[in-house]
Amino acid sequence: MRRPERIVILTGAGISAESGLATFRDKGGLWSKVDLNDVATPQGFARNPAMVHEFYNARRRSVLAAAPNEAHLALARLEREHDGQVLVVTQNIDDLHERAGSRQILHMHGELLKVRCEPCGKAREWRHDLATATPCPDCARAGGMRPHVVWFGEMPLHMDRIGTELAACDLFISIGTSGQVYPAGGFVEEARSHGRAHTVELNLEPSGGHSLFAERILGPATQVVPAFVERLLR
């Protein structure tokens, strides 16, 4: 593999699992314990906002208690030391990439440590519990605050920019993602379709789209990601 100039890295729940954050679709994951239609759709929020707030309050506290692991730190090192462009596109709503030191990050599914007011549209940093009675710090209206996350049925964020970067990259790396959630599940095909990108999957086990990758390396993220970054930087 020649030295890449433009790298796009897709990360999923598997990279944060070793920091103690629950995954979604694995055995024993979040969706085996709670119905996603209740806590991860606009309709579920409309039916029972208190339950949705309770679910995300617990997740927010878990994120605040977690720490970046060796995989997050390795990607931050790659951004610092690589002489080309490195962009992380993450499906994760935690802030572990930022705390590890990465700066070029697109959160396509939103950010748990932000909230948004539906009536006025303002989003802001938020590190506390949220309730239906919480007033918006900007418009002072109560009852309209929600987690700044993308729910099922809503459009992921930054898709135009992501498409541009996938078309231009010469290395696409997918880390810790099932390949079952779209549009992210189609990123490897999008990167390949432009004919420039070498594609690599780093995962604990093969994803749903593993056969689409030119290179596949299996193992815990905290082992395979630092080793791959070391290889790129040599």
C-alpha positions in Angstrom: 0.0 0.0 0.0 1.4 3.4 -1.1 1.5 6.2 1.4 -1.9 7.8 1.4 -2.5 11.5 1.2 -6.2 11.8 2.1 -7.5 9.3 4.8 -11.2 9.0 5.8 -11.8 6.8 8.9 -15.3 5.6 9.8 -15.7 4.6 13.4 -18.6 2.8 15.1 -19.5 1.5 18.5 -16.8 -1.1 18.6 -14.1 1.5 19.0 -15.7 2.8 22.2 -16.7 -0.6 23.6 -13.3 -1.1 25.2 -13.8 2.2 27.0 -16.8 0.5 28.7 -19.5 2.1 26.5 -22.3 -0.3 25.4 -22.7 -1.2 21.8 -26.1 -1.5 20.1 -26.4 -4.6 17.9 -24.0 -7.0 19.6 -25.4 -9.8 21.8 -26.3 -8.0 25.1 -26.2 -4.6 23.4 -28.5 -1.7 24.0 -31.1 -2.8 21.5 -31.5 -6.2 23.2 -32.5 -4.4 26.4 -34.7 -1.5 25.2 -36.9 -1.1 22.1 -35.2 1.4 19.8 -38.7 2.6 18.7 -39.3 3.8 22.2 -36.0 5.7 22.7 -34.5 6.4 19.3 -37.3 7.7 17.1 -39.1 11.1 17.0 -42.3 9.1 17.6 -41.0 7.5 20.7 -40.0 10.9 22.1 -43.4 12.3 21.3 -45.1 9.4 23.2 -42.9 9.4 26.3 -40.3 12.2 26.5 -39.6 11.4 30.1 -38.5 7.9 29.3 -36.3 9.1 26.4 -34.7 11.7 28.7 -34.0 9.0 31.3 -32.4 6.7 28.7 -30.1 9.5 27.4 -29.3 10.9 30.8 -27.9 7.5 31.8 -25.9 7.3 28.6 -24.6 10.8 29.1 -23.4 9.9 32.6 -21.6 6.8 31.2 -19.8 8.8 28.5 -18.7 11.4 31.1 -17.3 8.6 33.2 -15.5 6.9 30.3 -12.0 7.6 29.0 -10.4 7.3 25.5 -8.7 4.0 24.9 -5.6 3.1 22.9 -7.5 3.1 19.6 -8.8 6.6 20.1 -5.3 7.8 21.0 -3.8 6.1 18.0 -6.2 7.9 15.6 -5.3 11.2 17.3 -1.6 10.4 16.8 -2.3 9.6 13.1 -3.8 13.1 12.7 -0.9 14.8 14.4 1.9 13.0 12.6 0.6 12.2 9.2 1.6 14.7 6.6 -1.7 14.5 4.7 -5.3 14.9 5.6 -7.0 12.6 8.2 -10.7 12.9 8.8 -12.7 10.9 11.3 -16.4 10.3 10.5 -18.0 8.7 13.5 -21.3 7.1 14.1 -20.6 7.4 17.8 -22.3 10.2 19.8 -19.6 10.1 22.6 -16.7 12.6 22.7 -13.9 10.1 23.2 -12.2 11.1 19.9 -12.1 14.7 21.0 -10.7 13.9 24.4 -8.1 11.7 22.8 -6.9 14.7 20.8 -8.5 14.3 17.3 -9.7 17.6 15.8 -11.0 16.7 12.4 -14.2 14.9 13.3 -17.7 14.7 11.8 -20.4 13.3 14.1 -22.9 12.0 11.6 -25.3 10.8 14.3 -25.0 13.9 16.5 -23.4 14.4 19.9 -24.7 13.2 23.3 -23.0 16.0 25.1 -25.1 18.6 23.2 -28.8 19.3 23.4 -31.1 21.1 21.0 -34.2 23.2 21.4 -36.9 22.1 18.9 -38.7 25.5 19.0 -35.8 27.8 18.4 -33.3 25.3 16.8 -30.3 26.3 19.0 -27.9 23.5 19.9 -25.4 23.9 22.8 -23.0 21.9 24.9 -24.7 20.0 27.8 -23.2 17.8 30.4 -26.1 17.5 32.9 -29.3 15.6 33.0 -32.2 16.8 30.8 -35.9 16.7 31.6 -39.1 17.7 29.9 -39.3 20.8 32.2 -35.8 22.0 31.4 -36.1 25.5 29.9 -34.0 26.4 26.8 -31.1 28.6 27.8 -31.7 30.6 24.6 -35.4 31.1 24.2 -36.5 30.1 27.8 -39.2 27.8 26.5 -39.7 24.6 28.5 -40.7 21.3 27.0 -38.8 21.6 23.7 -35.3 20.4 24.7 -34.0 17.1 23.3 -30.7 15.3 22.9 -28.7 16.5 19.9 -28.6 13.0 18.4 -29.9 11.6 15.1 -32.8 9.2 15.6 -34.1 6.5 13.3 -36.1 8.3 10.6 -34.0 11.4 10.7 -31.3 12.5 8.3 -27.7 12.0 9.4 -25.5 15.1 9.6 -22.7 16.3 7.3 -23.7 14.0 4.4 -22.6 16.4 1.7 -19.1 16.9 3.2 -18.8 13.1 3.9 -19.6 12.4 0.2 -17.0 14.9 -1.0 -14.4 13.4 1.3 -15.1 9.8 0.3 -14.8 10.7 -3.4 -11.4 12.3 -2.7 -9.8 9.9 -0.3 -7.1 7.4 -1.2 -7.5 5.4 2.0 -10.8 4.5 3.7 -10.7 2.7 7.0 -13.7 1.3 8.8 -13.3 0.6 12.5 -15.6 -1.2 14.9 -18.8 -0.9 12.9 -21.4 -3.6 12.0 -21.9 -2.4 8.4 -25.6 -2.9 9.0 -26.7 0.8 9.5 -27.0 3.0 6.4 -25.9 5.3 5.0 -22.6 4.5 6.8 -22.8 0.8 5.7 -22.5 2.0 2.1 -19.4 4.2 2.6 -17.0 1.5 1.5 -18.8 1.1 -1.8 -18.9 4.9 -2.2 -15.1 5.1 -1.6 -14.4 2.2 -4.0 -16.6 3.6 -6.7 -14.2 6.5 -7.4 -11.3 4.1 -8.1 -8.7 5.8 -5.8 -9.2 4.4 -2.3 -7.6 1.4 -0.7 -10.2 0.1 1.7 -9.5 -1.5 5.1 -11.7 -3.0 7.8 -10.4 -3.1 11.4 -13.0 -5.0 13.4 -13.4 -7.5 16.2 -15.3 -9.7 13.7 -16.2 -9.4 10.1 -18.9 -6.8 9.4 -21.9 -7.3 7.1 -19.9 -5.8 4.2 -16.5 -7.3 5.0 -16.2 -8.8 1.5 -16.2 -5.3 0.0 -12.9 -4.3 1.7 -9.5 -4.9 0.0 -7.9 -5.6 3.4 -9.4 -7.0 6.6 -7.7 -7.1 10.0 -9.6 -8.7 12.9 -9.0 -8.2 16.6 -9.7 -5.8 19.5 -9.6 -2.2 18.5 -7.1 -1.4 21.2 -4.7 -3.8 19.5 -5.3 -3.6 15.8 -5.8 0.2 15.4 -2.5 1.2 17.1 -0.7 -1.4 15.1 -2.2 -0.2 11.8 -1.4 3.4 12.6 2.2 2.5 13.4 2.3 0.8 10.0 1.0 3.9 8.2 3.4 6.2 9.9 6.5 4.1 9.3 
